[in-house]
Each structure stands twice: as C-alpha cells, then as structure tokens.
C-alpha cells in the first residue's frame, strides 16, 4: 500500500471537543475512523472515545495482515462499540446513555469499504469531484430524499442536527454499508464530522484538494472552516488519505501468455463423449470408434512436415 494520510481535530467555538478520530494500518490494510459525540447528551466525548478505541482495537486484533471480510468487520466492530457504550452506561449508573455518530473506512487490495451511523460523513474524491459519499441518518436528509426540501434549504433547516441513528442509543443503530469501491491512483478518502462539512461543502473541498498537498491544504481548510463557523462553531475533525496505488483485477482470473515460447500451446479440450455430466447414447465401444474416426479425419487434412 502507498498513501498519504492526515488527521486533525479542533475544538472550534465549543467548551470542549467531543470528536474523536483515529487511523491505523497493517502491512496490507488501512483503517480510518471519525466519531462525533452528540452534544445533546451527557458524556458525548466518552461515547466517541469508546467508539474509536473499540473499533481500532478490533482492527488490530483482526487485520493480520488483512481482514477476512471487511464488511463483516465494519458491522461487527460498530455494533461492538455500540454495546460497549451501553455497558459503560450500566456500569456507571448513568441516567442516559452517551451517544455518538461514527463513520469508518477500511482499504485493502486497493478497494475501499465503509460504514456509518449518523451524520459524520465520508467523501470519495477523484479529479476534483465527489464520486461517492455517505447519506446522513438525519430528518433533514429524509426530507431531501422525499423531495420536500432542497439541498440548499437543508443547510439552514432547524432540524438539520436531529439524528435518528447513532451508537449508544437504547435502540440498535442503523448501519449503512458501502459497495466494494476500487480506488484509482490519486483518489482521496475524506472522513469528517459535521463541523467541517456543515460550513465547507464536499464539492468545495474536492476542488481545493485536487493535486494539492494534503499535509498543507487540510490545516488551511480547517482554519477557514473554524473562522467561517464563528464564535460558537462546532468541533471540526477530519481524517483524509490520498491513495497512491490503483486497483488491478486479481491474477487468479487472468491468463498471461508473456512467458510462453514460440510454438508452445496450452489446450483444454474435453475428450469426446467423456465430458463429466454430459450424457450420450453411445456405448463405450462406439465412443472409442468415433474418437478414432475423428483423429483419422484430422490427420488426413493435417499437412505433413
């Protein structure tokens, strides 16, 4: 694997930072996580910390050096984090369980897999454009999907922060999984909390990051978001990676003839009348006779050396 990665979390205008971020990689797999503790509930930062730490620990246990099933890992690790938050609530006799949104991405074999609960987002950027992104588990997103309000109206809607899926809620979270997504060289995977995408659109970020140095451009982008959000702005967090490899079809499904010598052939041809599962009315004696006739006919029209 070859990639450039950057992560940062800023407090913004809040009294404390309830976001938590992480990335972790083995020789053959990369993990990125962003969790945004929900400020409307107590101990949001604890829920986010449990989520990030639990998922990262799961990755370190299972990715040796790859995950056997990335989608299974994503679902299982997020549900495990959810249950860990509920356990924390019981052990500490909390009146209400802490809650957090969460978005997780795994990359291995140049293929990206991601999952999310809530409104922390993932953007896949290519050549300055958004080619894939998560869809928020929010009331406003449902209104947009139903055509009741526009995208422009959603940005200022009073219910834009009302989430119907998260980790730590008494009810099980809705966890959306992506498709297997092959990556191309130069693709950018950007995970962030709503403190960033709420004031800087994904489209604007994609344009700014095209052909840019992530390590220099992202800090500037976060500073601009912090200024734009103002005195009471939200926490701002991001984990972003620029992928430096390209997806290639597995060798197992391909045949290479480059090492064959001139005049060499490799042939797979089933013997007449003896193909497994293929029925014939001929007896064994008739099959042998037919094979001999076929060979004789071919020899007859084959030029002699």
Buried (B, 14 or more C-beta within 10 A) or exposed (E): BEBEBBBBBBBBBBEEBBBBBBBBBBEBBBBBBBBBBBBEBBBBBBBBBBBBBBBBBBBEEBBEEBBEEBBEBBBBBBBBBBBBBBEBBEEEEBEEBBBBBBBBBBBBBBBBBBBBBBBBBBBBBBEBEBEBBBEBBBBBBBBBEEEEBEEEEBEEBEEBBEBBBBBBBEEEBEBBBBEEBBBEEBBBBBBBBBBBBBBBBBEEBBBBBBEBEBEEBBBEBBEBBBEEBEEEBBBBBBBBBBBBBEBEEEEEEEEEEEEEEEEEEEEEEEEBBEEEEEEEEEEEEEBEEBBEEEEEEEEEEEEEE
